[in-house]
């Protein structure tokens, strides 16, 4: 690739990863991703903001081939998809100094073996002059690591946010505009990566309100040339009330749980409750995570396997627990043959969620008339609680 001009003396010099389909051996990437690095040429100094994943170091170095000097390397976040090519940059530009947050310094040393004497830490609100351009550093911890910071380019009113407000999306486009696909990717990104740190991220979003922002340049995905759209989207995800939605991850071994799920979904719909049903045999966990951003209630549908919930539903419950969505209610439906601790196990797995546990419905073998009646009662209970809380 070649550098792409954003503003005068400001260039995108990153890499597009069209083929990557999994991140951290966990997170699906149905649309690939990008590793955004930015080059700012001031009248006196030149700065590189972040780098790229180690596997694409050669692309970054090709983009920098005509750059004679880099004085400063700004490392917003030490994770290797952003910092992994810094050693190669430092090898070429031997006089470059790395600027990072205090916590970022130790991480860069530990993860990349960077020489301590080449790293300078910066404090909240500290400025770095490039001559006719000024960089202001903003600490935004826990988006999604404790050392993350952002940089504000004062003269152009551009905010470089690293992982904050980003999206996993490979695209030949440089700018997001109002493209719904970009904002769907951003919601997935928020759900999978940022949602567990919602409380701290709220404070970080509020911190940005003091800045006039013409453009937001994250480290993954497209640049937001209309930044208020992504800011307002995150405001809704962070501060909005849960919606009138039940998320229902399930799996069925011999059909009994599936019958209960199908009946229960119809019962909820008949009572005006929206449902998103996920068969865990082939569910994209990113879509499940996105649904949890909005949901008021989760109901886990599971058969019993050797006295415990099916392992796939254990995984789903654990996922919900670590993502920490703003759920209000939870329950379990499913079947068993001779007994077990299905409900107790699911309840323990989601114990750190601040939810009210509603009466579970477990059928012994094939569901019968009384089991369907219990599903109706559970559906009515959920509908009533959603109405009472005015979830829309």
Secondary structure, 3 states (H helix, E strand, C coil): CCCEEEECCEEECCEEECCCCEECCCEECCCCEEECCEEEECCCCEEEECCCCHHHHHHHHHHCCCCCCCCEEECCCCCHHHHCCHHHHHHHCCCCEEEECHHHHHHHHHHHCCCHHHEEECCCCCEEECCCCEEEEEECCCCCCCCCEEEEECCCCEEEEECCCCCCCCCCCCECCCCHHHHHHHHHHHHHHHHHHHHHHHHHHHHHHHCCCCEEEECCCCEECCHHHHHHHHHHHHHCCCEEEEEEEECCCCCHHHHHHHHHHHHHHHCCCEEEEEECCCCCHHHHHHHHHHEEEEEEEEEEECCEECHHHHHHHHHHHHHCCCCCEEEEEEEECCCCCHHHHHHHHCCCCCCEECCCEEEECCCCHHHHHHHHHHHHHHHHHHHHCCCC
